Amino acid sequence: MNNNISKQLYTEALQCFPGGVSSPVRAFKSVGGTPIFMERGAGSHIWDVDGNEYIDFCCSWGPLILGHTHPAVVAKVTEALHKGTSFGTPTPYELALGKLILANNRFIEKIRFVSSGTEAVMSAIRLARGYTNRNKIIKFDGCYHGHVDSMLVKAGSGLVTFGISSSAGVPQSLAQETLVLPLNDVAALEQAFADNPDQIAAVIIEPIPANNGLLIQNRDYLVAMRQLCTQNGAMLIFDEVISGFRIGFEGAAGYYDIEPDIITYGKIIGGGMPVGAYGANKTIMSHISPDGPVYQAGTLSGNPVAMAAGIAQLSECLTPNFYENLANKTQHLVDSINSFCTERNYLCYLTNIGSIFWIVFSHDHAIRTADQIDADSMKYFKVLYHELLNKGIYLGPSGYEVGFISSAHTDADIQHTITAMKEVLMVVFEK
């Protein structure tokens, strides 16, 4: 594969940005080689600056549930763009997107838009602390909640890619307010509440952990978590930056039929533009400024162009059978690869939920915690990744990251990927 222009641009980028990138995983440190500079996308396909074409299963790390340059999104963004890019005032687009979400989500009554998933989590944690007048937060080993200081303690995502469990620059005094527990362990959660009576403001979890592999939890565990939070006066925060509007319009809360106290969103609600949000019932949200004492603000919050993109995208997500069709396409891909791996006894399978999938190099088909992932297995992913690139398949450049299927992926895309995956797995395990 010719990537001479990408190599040249990366050489230049190293002089401008730390690691030559604006987000760590993009640097290809996990898989080796030169980061690929993308130039354009259409539907389920993307093209790099060297003219190479790929079927895209990264989908900008999840937001592009309709694929690239969807006509409805482009039209709505263009409409908004011609009216002005930003005002620093309320706009009709902001109101329209808020009403659209609230009208189709049983679990929140008011919402506040911000500019990223990280900002949404940061704001939700502050709200939980302000509402409960407590300081401690419980999170789970391997769950990633953005680069909020108190959440960068045994986090997943890019930190796992580089073999780091925390981040420099996070004060120990702040880290001590974060209690980190293993996933899938009700007893550990019970003990944490017993050891810290009336101190825990909130428990935050990705209800579908998808930043450190796809660690699907049992519903009973999440139900127990809900009950323990209620019994101990702590808030339950569902971080649905990935799962929100991906598993269904109501996200994991709707999928499991569990009502958290606060939900954070991002990715899909922006239609490919930078957007985040957090929501809760009216009582909890009444604590947010200007109604209450918990301060949070943002110059570009509710940006009209981003809101317009979100309106167009979420309107498409509400069409009949949208999520069922996505799940069926994903299941076909997963089942086909898994049958092949089983027949050949390869140390590999795909796990999935909705339109999210993850490639696992293990015989353990019930990986629910971060410590079950064999770091040494990432050597297989490194080979698979570059072989797939050569066959025109683009995944996120880390074996800890999940893949996504969009409504733009055609049956032909899926079949081509199945064929390519089978050929590549033969290279990984037989050559």
Summary of the structure (lengths in Angstrom):
residues: 431
radius of gyration: 21.2
end to end distance: 20.1
largest distance: 64.1
contacts: 1510
relative contact order: 0.16
helix: 42%
strand: 16%
